[in-house]
Amino acid sequence: MAESARQRWLLLAVVSAGLLLITLDNSILYAALPTLVEELGASSAQSLWIINAYPVVMAGLLLGSGTLGDRVGHRRMFLTGLAVFGVASLAAALSPTPEALIAARAFLAVGAAAMMPATLALIRVTFADERERNVAIAVWGSLAIVGSALGPIVSGLLLQSFWWGSVFLVNVPVVVVALVATLVLAPGGGADPGKHWDLVSSLLALVALVGLVFAIKETAKATPSPVAAGVALVAAAGGWAFARRQRRLPDPLLDFAIFRNPAFLAGVLAAGFSMFAVAGLQLITTQRFQLVEGFTPLRAGVLVAAVALGALPTAVAGGATLHRIGLLPIVAGGLALGTVGTVLVLLHFDSSMPLLVTGLLVAGAGLGAAMSVASSAIMGNVPVRRAGMASSVEEVSYEFGSLVAVALLGSLLSAVYSATVRLPPGTPEEARDSLDAALAVAGESADGGALVAAASEAFDGAYGAVVLVVAGVLAVGTVATGVLLRRHGPGSALSGPASH
């Protein structure tokens, strides 16, 4: 039994390392983005797609990959995903153009989509005891937060001594070690060759998500593109066709019946709302303090790591005490605390560094608690045979929250800046496009001080508007999960009817 327990926890370490890679690459470009724009000559639109290509392709493929894992085995999916991720990391590191990097990031997403549901599904099938599984999932969830926070720090450290491609090259040795460890530790079997896997459904989900993200990005611009409506229609058609097809398949990629369980639905919403806030705060805060305050990428990365520092203890504590406290206080209470922390950031980002850091710590503490037990709520309310599907839904909720944050908040930040900046007379209009462009114009001007001041003031106004949106979204999430989990207070059971 001791050897079996040791093997379970070692396997947790291995799959968590895979998850760490996935989440690290979600945020590793936040602090590196200004360097990438300069080195590769990427436009504002290209820079957003360099970040977004990864989460949007991953989210589009996750549902299919989780169900495919149920069919071919989660161990095989994890190993395949690791191999693809390693090759794609090399391709990204050696990309000569923005277009090549966007393509490599999409290829990275294919490997991540194969790996990510397998990490959680392997935990679900390996840890039979509910309390032990709650702790394992909490550790898993906390490492997701750590990976997201480490991304800006790792990129900042690497950019101090190496070229920008090193932020991808660092993945390769971890992939090699994880491949060997998985071959030794992960249980075989678990495959169900009789289960049908539908490629068309995966493609429809991808069309719907890519279209939705593109429509959000276009709509959030200062001057919305006329193609936004057309793309939104394509996304809606893809989503409708996907839903219709699922109802007709004997083995759907997504069984919508699982959403009838309130605890499962609350877990999905909590994961999405939390990741929206984490990704949004990290992205815009690293940009603001590099461009306005002159922070190095490393210093900006360390600043936003306060979110993870606040999240780690509450994430682990949430999983360990869930069976006594219940879902409602941890999920809804965590989102409420995240709202309070975000408001602190809004009030003090330009006036007090100690209070700003306090706000990030408080926000992280709340979101860490909510995310850790959100995963338990999702995985604990489906039968084992739906482990791959449930883990896919869980990962989609995380990735969807992240990619909507980048698409919406990144575009909103640029739109508010462009609409409010007051350029000094004689300043080229290109300075209105972004703060990066304004700083470049100011650097070529004999008297660029006035432009820098005006652009920085407008950017701070845009930053404040975006943080206000994040706080509002978390407040909505608090109310929604509170209603769904009203019967899941202290002493209540984690699992509902869907888990049996």
VEXDOVO-352225 format. One record per residue (C-alpha): residue number from 1; residue in three letters; x, y, z. Coordinates in Angstrom, 1 decimal. Example, Ala and Ser with C-alpha at 12.3 -4.5 7.8 and 13.67 -1.06 7.14 Angstrom:
<recs>
REC resi resn     xx     yy     zz
REC    1  ALA   12.3   -4.5    7.8
REC    2  SER   13.7   -1.1    7.1
</recs>
This chain:
<recs>
REC resi resn     xx     yy     zz
REC    1  MET    0.0    0.0    0.0
REC    2  ALA    2.9    2.4    0.8
REC    3  GLU    4.4    1.8   -2.5
REC    4  SER    1.1    2.3   -4.2
REC    5  ALA    0.6    5.6   -2.4
REC    6  ARG    4.1    6.7   -3.3
REC    7  GLN    3.5    6.0   -6.9
REC    8  ARG    0.2    8.0   -6.8
REC    9  TRP    1.9   11.1   -5.4
REC   10  LEU    4.9   10.8   -7.8
REC   11  LEU    2.5   10.5  -10.7
REC   12  LEU    0.8   13.7   -9.4
REC   13  ALA    4.2   15.4   -9.5
REC   14  VAL    4.7   14.4  -13.1
REC   15  VAL    1.3   15.4  -14.4
REC   16  SER    1.6   18.6  -12.5
REC   17  ALA    4.9   19.3  -14.2
REC   18  GLY    3.0   18.9  -17.5
REC   19  LEU    0.3   21.3  -16.4
REC   20  LEU    3.0   23.7  -15.2
REC   21  LEU    4.4   23.8  -18.8
REC   22  ILE    1.0   24.5  -20.2
REC   23  THR    0.1   27.3  -17.9
REC   24  LEU    3.6   28.8  -18.0
REC   25  ASP    3.3   29.2  -21.8
REC   26  ASN    0.0   30.9  -21.3
REC   27  SER    1.6   33.8  -19.5
REC   28  ILE    5.3   33.7  -20.4
REC   29  LEU    4.8   36.2  -23.1
REC   30  TYR    3.1   38.8  -21.0
REC   31  ALA    6.3   40.3  -19.8
REC   32  ALA    8.2   39.4  -23.0
REC   33  LEU    5.7   41.1  -25.3
REC   34  PRO    7.4   44.5  -25.6
REC   35  THR   10.6   42.8  -26.4
REC   36  LEU    8.9   40.6  -29.1
REC   37  VAL    7.3   43.6  -30.6
REC   38  GLU   10.6   45.3  -30.9
REC   39  GLU   12.7   42.3  -32.1
REC   40  LEU   10.2   40.8  -34.6
REC   41  GLY    8.6   44.1  -35.6
REC   42  ALA    5.1   42.7  -34.7
REC   43  SER    2.1   45.0  -35.2
REC   44  SER   -0.5   45.5  -32.4
REC   45  ALA   -2.8   43.0  -34.0
REC   46  GLN    0.0   40.4  -34.5
REC   47  SER    1.2   40.8  -30.9
REC   48  LEU   -2.3   40.0  -29.6
REC   49  TRP   -2.5   36.9  -31.8
REC   50  ILE    0.9   35.8  -30.7
REC   51  ILE   -0.5   35.6  -27.2
REC   52  ASN   -4.0   34.4  -28.2
REC   53  ALA   -3.2   31.7  -30.8
REC   54  TYR   -2.2   29.4  -27.9
REC   55  PRO   -5.3   29.6  -25.7
REC   56  VAL   -7.8   29.9  -28.5
REC   57  VAL   -6.6   26.8  -30.4
REC   58  MET   -6.2   24.9  -27.2
REC   59  ALA   -9.7   25.7  -26.1
REC   60  GLY  -11.1   24.7  -29.4
REC   61  LEU   -9.4   21.3  -29.3
REC   62  LEU   -9.8   20.5  -25.6
REC   63  LEU  -13.3   18.9  -25.8
REC   64  GLY  -12.2   16.6  -28.5
REC   65  SER   -9.0   15.6  -26.9
REC   66  GLY  -10.5   14.8  -23.6
REC   67  THR  -13.0   12.4  -25.2
REC   68  LEU  -10.3   11.0  -27.4
REC   69  GLY   -8.4   10.3  -24.2
REC   70  ASP  -11.3    8.2  -22.9
REC   71  ARG  -11.1    6.2  -26.1
REC   72  VAL   -7.3    5.7  -26.5
REC   73  GLY   -6.2    6.1  -22.9
REC   74  HIS   -5.1    9.2  -21.0
REC   75  ARG   -1.5    7.9  -20.6
REC   76  ARG   -1.1    7.8  -24.3
REC   77  MET   -2.6   11.2  -24.8
REC   78  PHE   -0.3   12.7  -22.2
REC   79  LEU    2.8   11.2  -23.8
REC   80  THR    1.7   12.3  -27.3
REC   81  GLY    1.0   15.8  -26.0
REC   82  LEU    4.4   16.1  -24.3
REC   83  ALA    6.2   15.1  -27.6
REC   84  VAL    4.3   17.6  -29.7
REC   85  PHE    4.8   20.3  -27.1
REC   86  GLY    8.6   19.7  -27.1
REC   87  VAL    8.8   19.9  -30.9
REC   88  ALA    6.6   23.0  -31.1
REC   89  SER    8.7   24.7  -28.4
REC   90  LEU   11.7   24.4  -30.6
REC   91  ALA    9.8   25.8  -33.6
REC   92  ALA    8.6   28.8  -31.6
REC   93  ALA   12.1   29.5  -30.3
REC   94  LEU   13.5   29.6  -33.8
REC   95  SER   10.6   31.6  -35.5
REC   96  PRO   12.0   34.3  -37.8
REC   97  THR    8.8   36.3  -38.3
REC   98  PRO    5.6   37.2  -36.3
REC   99  GLU    3.6   34.9  -38.6
REC  100  ALA    5.9   32.0  -38.0
REC  101  LEU    5.6   32.5  -34.2
REC  102  ILE    1.8   32.7  -34.3
REC  103  ALA    1.8   29.3  -36.2
REC  104  ALA    4.3   27.8  -33.7
REC  105  ARG    2.1   29.0  -30.8
REC  106  ALA   -0.9   27.3  -32.5
REC  107  PHE    1.2   24.1  -32.8
REC  108  LEU    2.1   24.4  -29.1
REC  109  ALA   -1.6   24.5  -28.4
REC  110  VAL   -2.1   21.1  -30.1
REC  111  GLY    0.3   19.5  -27.7
REC  112  ALA   -1.2   21.3  -24.7
REC  113  ALA   -4.7   20.3  -25.7
REC  114  ALA   -3.7   16.6  -25.8
REC  115  MET   -1.9   16.9  -22.4
REC  116  MET   -4.2   19.0  -20.3
REC  117  PRO   -7.3   16.9  -20.0
REC  118  ALA   -5.1   13.8  -19.5
REC  119  THR   -3.4   15.5  -16.4
REC  120  LEU   -6.7   15.8  -14.5
REC  121  ALA   -8.2   12.5  -15.8
REC  122  LEU   -5.2   10.6  -14.6
REC  123  ILE   -5.6   12.1  -11.2
REC  124  ARG   -9.4   11.2  -11.3
REC  125  VAL   -8.7    7.6  -12.1
REC  126  THR   -5.6    7.2   -9.8
REC  127  PHE   -6.9    8.7   -6.6
REC  128  ALA  -10.0    6.7   -5.5
REC  129  ASP  -10.3    8.2   -2.0
REC  130  GLU  -12.4   11.4   -2.2
REC  131  ARG  -10.4   13.4    0.5
REC  132  GLU   -7.1   12.3   -1.0
REC  133  ARG   -8.3   13.2   -4.5
REC  134  ASN   -9.5   16.7   -3.3
REC  135  VAL   -6.0   17.4   -1.9
REC  136  ALA   -4.4   16.1   -5.2
REC  137  ILE   -6.7   18.3   -7.3
REC  138  ALA   -5.9   21.3   -5.0
REC  139  VAL   -2.2   20.7   -5.5
REC  140  TRP   -2.8   20.4   -9.3
REC  141  GLY   -4.8   23.6   -9.2
REC  142  SER   -2.2   25.5   -7.2
REC  143  LEU    0.4   24.6   -9.7
REC  144  ALA   -1.8   26.0  -12.4
REC  145  ILE   -1.7   29.3  -10.6
REC  146  VAL    2.1   29.0  -10.0
REC  147  GLY    2.7   28.4  -13.7
REC  148  SER    0.6   31.4  -14.7
REC  149  ALA    2.5   33.6  -12.2
REC  150  LEU    5.9   32.1  -13.0
REC  151  GLY    5.5   32.9  -16.7
REC  152  PRO    6.4   36.6  -16.5
REC  153  ILE    9.2   36.0  -14.0
REC  154  VAL   10.8   33.2  -16.0
REC  155  SER   10.6   35.3  -19.2
REC  156  GLY   12.1   38.3  -17.3
REC  157  LEU   15.0   36.3  -16.0
REC  158  LEU   15.7   34.7  -19.4
REC  159  LEU   15.5   38.0  -21.3
REC  160  GLN   18.1   39.5  -19.0
REC  161  SER   20.8   37.1  -20.4
REC  162  PHE   19.4   35.5  -23.6
REC  163  TRP   17.4   36.2  -26.7
REC  164  TRP   13.6   36.0  -26.7
REC  165  GLY   13.5   32.5  -28.1
REC  166  SER   14.9   31.2  -24.8
REC  167  VAL   11.4   31.6  -23.2
REC  168  PHE   10.3   28.6  -25.4
REC  169  LEU   13.5   26.6  -25.4
REC  170  VAL   13.3   26.2  -21.6
REC  171  ASN   10.4   23.8  -22.1
REC  172  VAL   12.4   21.2  -23.8
REC  173  PRO   14.4   19.7  -20.9
REC  174  VAL   11.2   19.5  -18.8
REC  175  VAL    9.4   17.7  -21.6
REC  176  VAL   12.2   15.1  -21.8
REC  177  VAL   12.2   14.4  -18.0
REC  178  ALA    8.3   14.2  -17.9
REC  179  LEU    8.3   11.8  -20.9
REC  180  VAL   10.6    9.3  -19.1
REC  181  ALA    8.8    9.7  -15.7
REC  182  THR    5.4    9.1  -17.3
REC  183  LEU    6.5    5.9  -19.0
REC  184  VAL    7.6    4.6  -15.6
REC  185  LEU    4.8    5.8  -13.3
REC  186  ALA    1.6    6.4  -15.2
REC  187  PRO   -0.9    3.4  -15.2
REC  188  GLY   -1.6    1.8  -18.6
REC  189  GLY   -5.0    0.7  -19.7
REC  190  GLY   -8.2    2.7  -19.2
REC  191  ALA   -8.8    2.9  -23.0
REC  192  ASP  -12.2    2.3  -24.4
REC  193  PRO  -11.8    1.5  -28.1
REC  194  GLY  -15.5    1.2  -28.5
REC  195  LYS  -16.1    4.8  -27.7
REC  196  HIS  -16.7    7.0  -30.7
REC  197  TRP  -14.7   10.1  -31.3
REC  198  ASP  -16.0   12.8  -33.6
REC  199  LEU  -13.5   14.9  -35.5
REC  200  VAL  -16.3   17.1  -37.0
REC  201  SER  -17.5   18.1  -33.5
REC  202  SER  -13.9   19.2  -32.6
REC  203  LEU  -13.6   21.3  -35.7
REC  204  LEU  -17.0   22.9  -35.1
REC  205  ALA  -16.0   23.8  -31.6
REC  206  LEU  -12.7   25.3  -32.9
REC  207  VAL  -14.6   27.4  -35.5
REC  208  ALA  -17.0   28.7  -32.8
REC  209  LEU  -14.3   29.7  -30.4
REC  210  VAL  -11.9   31.2  -33.0
REC  211  GLY  -14.8   33.2  -34.4
REC  212  LEU  -15.9   34.4  -31.0
REC  213  VAL  -12.5   35.6  -30.0
REC  214  PHE  -12.0   37.4  -33.3
REC  215  ALA  -15.4   39.0  -33.0
REC  216  ILE  -14.6   40.2  -29.4
REC  217  LYS  -11.2   41.6  -30.5
REC  218  GLU  -12.8   43.5  -33.4
REC  219  THR  -15.7   44.8  -31.5
REC  220  ALA  -13.5   46.1  -28.6
REC  221  LYS  -11.4   48.2  -31.0
REC  222  ALA  -11.8   52.0  -30.9
REC  223  THR  -13.2   51.8  -34.4
REC  224  PRO  -15.0   48.4  -34.7
REC  225  SER  -14.4   46.6  -37.9
REC  226  PRO  -17.5   45.9  -40.1
REC  227  VAL  -16.4   42.2  -40.4
REC  228  ALA  -17.0   41.7  -36.6
REC  229  ALA  -20.7   41.1  -37.2
REC  230  GLY  -20.0   38.6  -39.9
REC  231  VAL  -17.5   36.7  -37.8
REC  232  ALA  -19.9   36.7  -34.9
REC  233  LEU  -22.5   35.1  -37.1
REC  234  VAL  -20.0   32.4  -38.2
REC  235  ALA  -19.1   31.8  -34.5
REC  236  ALA  -22.8   31.5  -33.6
REC  237  ALA  -23.4   29.1  -36.5
REC  238  GLY  -20.5   27.0  -35.5
REC  239  GLY  -21.8   26.9  -31.9
REC  240  TRP  -25.3   26.0  -33.0
REC  241  ALA  -24.1   23.2  -35.3
REC  242  PHE  -21.9   21.9  -32.5
REC  243  ALA  -24.7   21.8  -30.0
REC  244  ARG  -27.1   20.2  -32.5
REC  245  ARG  -24.6   17.5  -33.4
REC  246  GLN  -23.9   16.6  -29.8
REC  247  ARG  -27.6   15.9  -29.2
REC  248  ARG  -27.6   13.4  -32.1
REC  249  LEU  -24.4   11.5  -31.4
REC  250  PRO  -24.4    8.3  -29.2
REC  251  ASP  -21.0    9.3  -27.8
REC  252  PRO  -21.0   13.2  -27.8
REC  253  LEU  -17.8   15.2  -27.1
REC  254  LEU  -20.0   17.1  -24.7
REC  255  ASP  -23.1   15.8  -22.9
REC  256  PHE  -25.0   18.9  -22.0
REC  257  ALA  -26.8   16.9  -19.3
REC  258  ILE  -23.8   17.2  -17.0
REC  259  PHE  -24.5   21.0  -16.7
REC  260  ARG  -27.8   20.2  -14.9
REC  261  ASN  -25.8   19.6  -11.8
REC  262  PRO  -25.6   23.0  -10.0
REC  263  ALA  -22.2   22.2   -8.3
REC  264  PHE  -20.7   21.2  -11.6
REC  265  LEU  -21.9   24.3  -13.4
REC  266  ALA  -20.7   26.5  -10.5
REC  267  GLY  -17.3   24.9  -10.7
REC  268  VAL  -17.2   25.7  -14.5
REC  269  LEU  -18.2   29.3  -13.9
REC  270  ALA  -15.8   29.8  -11.0
REC  271  ALA  -12.8   28.4  -13.1
REC  272  GLY  -13.7   30.7  -16.0
REC  273  PHE  -14.3   33.9  -13.9
REC  274  SER  -11.1   33.3  -11.8
REC  275  MET   -8.9   32.7  -14.8
REC  276  PHE  -10.4   35.8  -16.5
REC  277  ALA   -9.3   37.9  -13.6
REC  278  VAL   -5.8   36.3  -13.2
REC  279  ALA   -4.9   36.6  -16.9
REC  280  GLY   -6.4   40.0  -17.2
REC  281  LEU   -4.6   41.5  -14.2
REC  282  GLN   -1.3   39.9  -15.2
REC  283  LEU   -1.4   41.0  -18.8
REC  284  ILE   -2.3   44.6  -18.2
REC  285  THR   -0.2   45.1  -15.1
REC  286  THR    3.0   43.9  -16.6
REC  287  GLN    2.4   46.1  -19.6
REC  288  ARG    1.5   49.2  -17.5
REC  289  PHE    4.5   49.0  -15.2
REC  290  GLN    7.0   48.3  -18.1
REC  291  LEU    5.7   51.0  -20.4
REC  292  VAL    4.6   53.7  -17.9
REC  293  GLU    6.9   53.1  -14.9
REC  294  GLY    9.9   51.8  -16.8
REC  295  PHE   10.1   48.4  -15.0
REC  296  THR   12.3   45.7  -16.5
REC  297  PRO   10.4   42.5  -17.6
REC  298  LEU   11.7   40.7  -14.5
REC  299  ARG   10.6   43.4  -12.1
REC  300  ALA    7.2   43.5  -13.7
REC  301  GLY    7.0   39.7  -13.5
REC  302  VAL    7.9   39.7   -9.8
REC  303  LEU    5.2   42.3   -9.2
REC  304  VAL    2.4   40.2  -10.7
REC  305  ALA    3.7   37.1   -8.9
REC  306  ALA    2.0   38.6   -5.8
REC  307  VAL   -1.2   37.0   -7.2
REC  308  ALA    0.3   33.5   -7.0
REC  309  LEU    1.9   34.2   -3.6
REC  310  GLY   -1.6   35.0   -2.3
REC  311  ALA   -3.2   32.1   -4.1
REC  312  LEU   -0.9   29.2   -3.0
REC  313  PRO   -1.8   28.9    0.7
REC  314  THR   -5.6   29.3    0.1
REC  315  ALA   -5.5   26.9   -2.9
REC  316  VAL   -4.0   24.1   -0.8
REC  317  ALA   -6.1   24.9    2.3
REC  318  GLY   -9.3   24.9    0.2
REC  319  GLY   -8.7   21.4   -1.1
REC  320  ALA   -7.8   20.1    2.3
REC  321  THR  -10.8   21.5    4.1
REC  322  LEU  -13.4   21.2    1.4
REC  323  HIS  -15.1   18.2    3.0
REC  324  ARG  -15.7   20.2    6.2
REC  325  ILE  -16.4   23.7    4.9
REC  326  GLY  -18.3   22.9    1.7
REC  327  LEU  -18.2   24.5   -1.7
REC  328  LEU  -20.3   27.7   -1.1
REC  329  PRO  -18.0   29.5    1.3
REC  330  ILE  -14.9   28.7   -0.6
REC  331  VAL  -16.1   29.3   -4.2
REC  332  ALA  -18.4   32.3   -3.8
REC  333  GLY  -16.4   33.6   -0.8
REC  334  GLY  -13.2   33.3   -2.8
REC  335  LEU  -14.6   35.2   -5.8
REC  336  ALA  -15.9   37.9   -3.4
REC  337  LEU  -12.4   38.3   -1.8
REC  338  GLY  -11.0   38.4   -5.4
REC  339  THR  -13.4   41.3   -6.1
REC  340  VAL  -12.2   43.2   -3.0
REC  341  GLY   -8.5   42.7   -4.0
REC  342  THR   -9.2   43.9   -7.5
REC  343  VAL  -10.9   47.1   -6.2
REC  344  LEU   -7.7   47.7   -4.1
REC  345  VAL   -5.6   47.5   -7.2
REC  346  LEU   -7.9   49.9   -9.0
REC  347  LEU   -7.7   52.5   -6.2
REC  348  HIS   -4.0   52.4   -5.6
REC  349  PHE   -2.1   51.3   -8.8
REC  350  ASP   -0.8   54.8   -9.5
REC  351  SER   -0.4   56.0   -5.9
REC  352  SER    0.9   53.3   -3.5
REC  353  MET    3.0   50.3   -4.3
REC  354  PRO    2.4   48.6   -0.9
REC  355  LEU   -1.4   48.9   -1.3
REC  356  LEU   -1.2   47.7   -4.9
REC  357  VAL    0.8   44.6   -3.9
REC  358  THR   -1.7   44.1   -1.0
REC  359  GLY   -4.5   44.2   -3.6
REC  360  LEU   -2.8   41.6   -5.8
REC  361  LEU   -2.2   39.4   -2.7
REC  362  VAL   -5.8   39.6   -1.6
REC  363  ALA   -7.1   39.0   -5.1
REC  364  GLY   -4.8   36.0   -5.4
REC  365  ALA   -5.9   34.6   -2.1
REC  366  GLY   -9.6   34.7   -3.1
REC  367  LEU   -9.1   33.4   -6.6
REC  368  GLY   -6.7   30.6   -5.5
REC  369  ALA   -9.4   29.2   -3.1
REC  370  ALA  -12.1   29.4   -5.7
REC  371  MET  -10.0   27.7   -8.4
REC  372  SER   -8.7   24.9   -6.3
REC  373  VAL  -12.2   23.7   -5.3
REC  374  ALA  -13.8   24.5   -8.6
REC  375  SER  -11.8   21.6  -10.1
REC  376  SER  -13.1   19.4   -7.3
REC  377  ALA  -16.6   20.4   -7.9
REC  378  ILE  -16.3   19.6  -11.6
REC  379  MET  -14.5   16.3  -11.3
REC  380  GLY  -16.5   15.1   -8.2
REC  381  ASN  -19.9   15.5   -9.9
REC  382  VAL  -19.4   13.2  -12.9
REC  383  PRO  -19.0    9.5  -13.2
REC  384  VAL  -15.5    8.0  -13.8
REC  385  ARG  -16.5    7.1  -17.3
REC  386  ARG  -16.9   10.8  -18.0
REC  387  ALA  -13.6   11.8  -16.5
REC  388  GLY  -12.1   12.8  -19.8
REC  389  MET  -15.1   14.8  -20.8
REC  390  ALA  -15.3   16.6  -17.4
REC  391  SER  -11.6   17.4  -17.4
REC  392  SER  -12.0   18.8  -20.9
REC  393  VAL  -14.9   21.0  -19.8
REC  394  GLU  -12.8   22.1  -16.8
REC  395  GLU   -9.8   23.0  -19.0
REC  396  VAL  -12.0   24.8  -21.5
REC  397  SER  -13.4   27.0  -18.8
REC  398  TYR   -9.9   27.9  -17.7
REC  399  GLU   -8.7   28.6  -21.2
REC  400  PHE  -11.8   30.4  -22.2
REC  401  GLY  -11.5   32.7  -19.3
REC  402  SER   -7.9   33.4  -20.1
REC  403  LEU   -8.4   33.9  -23.9
REC  404  VAL  -11.4   36.2  -23.4
REC  405  ALA   -9.4   38.2  -20.9
REC  406  VAL   -6.6   38.7  -23.4
REC  407  ALA   -8.9   39.3  -26.4
REC  408  LEU  -11.4   41.6  -24.6
REC  409  LEU   -9.2   43.4  -22.0
REC  410  GLY   -6.2   43.7  -24.3
REC  411  SER   -8.4   45.2  -27.1
REC  412  LEU  -10.3   47.3  -24.6
REC  413  LEU   -7.1   48.7  -23.2
REC  414  SER   -6.0   49.8  -26.7
REC  415  ALA   -9.4   51.2  -27.6
REC  416  VAL   -9.7   53.3  -24.5
REC  417  TYR   -6.2   54.6  -24.9
REC  418  SER   -6.7   55.5  -28.5
REC  419  ALA  -10.0   57.2  -27.8
REC  420  THR   -8.8   59.3  -24.9
REC  421  VAL   -5.1   60.2  -25.6
REC  422  ARG   -4.6   63.9  -26.3
REC  423  LEU   -1.7   64.2  -28.7
REC  424  PRO    0.4   67.4  -28.6
REC  425  PRO    0.1   69.5  -31.8
REC  426  GLY    2.1   68.1  -34.7
REC  427  THR    2.4   64.6  -33.3
REC  428  PRO    2.0   61.8  -36.0
REC  429  GLU   -1.3   60.0  -35.7
REC  430  GLU    0.5   56.6  -35.4
REC  431  ALA    1.1   57.6  -31.8
REC  432  ARG   -2.6   57.1  -31.2
REC  433  ASP   -2.4   53.4  -32.0
REC  434  SER   -0.7   52.3  -28.8
REC  435  LEU    1.5   53.4  -26.0
REC  436  ASP    4.4   51.4  -27.6
REC  437  ALA    3.9   53.5  -30.8
REC  438  ALA    3.7   56.8  -28.8
REC  439  LEU    7.0   56.0  -27.0
REC  440  ALA    8.7   55.1  -30.3
REC  441  VAL    7.5   58.4  -31.8
REC  442  ALA    8.7   60.3  -28.7
REC  443  GLY   12.1   58.7  -29.0
REC  444  GLU   12.5   60.1  -32.4
REC  445  SER   11.4   63.6  -31.4
REC  446  ALA   13.6   66.4  -30.0
REC  447  ASP   10.8   67.2  -27.5
REC  448  GLY    9.0   64.0  -26.8
REC  449  GLY    8.4   64.7  -23.1
REC  450  ALA    4.9   66.1  -23.6
REC  451  LEU    3.9   63.2  -25.8
REC  452  VAL    5.2   60.7  -23.2
REC  453  ALA    3.2   62.4  -20.5
REC  454  ALA    0.0   62.6  -22.5
REC  455  ALA    0.3   58.9  -23.6
REC  456  SER    1.1   57.7  -20.1
REC  457  GLU   -1.9   59.6  -18.7
REC  458  ALA   -4.2   58.1  -21.3
REC  459  PHE   -2.8   54.6  -20.7
REC  460  ASP   -3.4   54.9  -16.9
REC  461  GLY   -7.0   55.9  -17.6
REC  462  ALA   -7.4   52.8  -19.8
REC  463  TYR   -5.8   50.6  -17.2
REC  464  GLY   -8.2   51.8  -14.6
REC  465  ALA  -11.2   51.2  -16.9
REC  466  VAL  -10.0   47.6  -17.6
REC  467  VAL   -9.4   46.8  -13.9
REC  468  LEU  -13.0   48.1  -13.2
REC  469  VAL  -14.3   45.6  -15.7
REC  470  VAL  -12.4   42.8  -14.0
REC  471  ALA  -13.9   43.7  -10.6
REC  472  GLY  -17.3   43.8  -12.2
REC  473  VAL  -16.9   40.4  -13.7
REC  474  LEU  -15.8   38.9  -10.4
REC  475  ALA  -18.8   40.4   -8.7
REC  476  VAL  -21.1   38.8  -11.2
REC  477  GLY  -19.3   35.5  -10.6
REC  478  THR  -19.8   35.8   -6.9
REC  479  VAL  -23.5   36.2   -7.2
REC  480  ALA  -23.9   33.5   -9.8
REC  481  THR  -21.9   30.8   -7.9
REC  482  GLY  -23.6   31.8   -4.6
REC  483  VAL  -27.0   31.1   -6.1
REC  484  LEU  -25.9   27.8   -7.6
REC  485  LEU  -24.2   26.6   -4.5
REC  486  ARG  -26.8   27.7   -1.9
REC  487  ARG  -27.3   24.1   -0.8
REC  488  HIS  -23.5   23.4   -0.6
REC  489  GLY  -22.6   25.1    2.6
REC  490  PRO  -20.6   23.7    5.6
REC  491  GLY  -21.0   20.0    6.1
REC  492  SER  -22.7   19.4    2.8
REC  493  ALA  -21.7   16.6    0.3
REC  494  LEU  -19.4   17.5   -2.6
REC  495  SER  -21.0   15.2   -5.1
REC  496  GLY  -24.5   15.4   -6.6
REC  497  PRO  -26.5   13.0   -8.6
REC  498  ALA  -24.3   13.4  -11.7
REC  499  SER  -21.4   11.7  -10.0
REC  500  HIS  -23.2    8.4   -9.5
</recs>
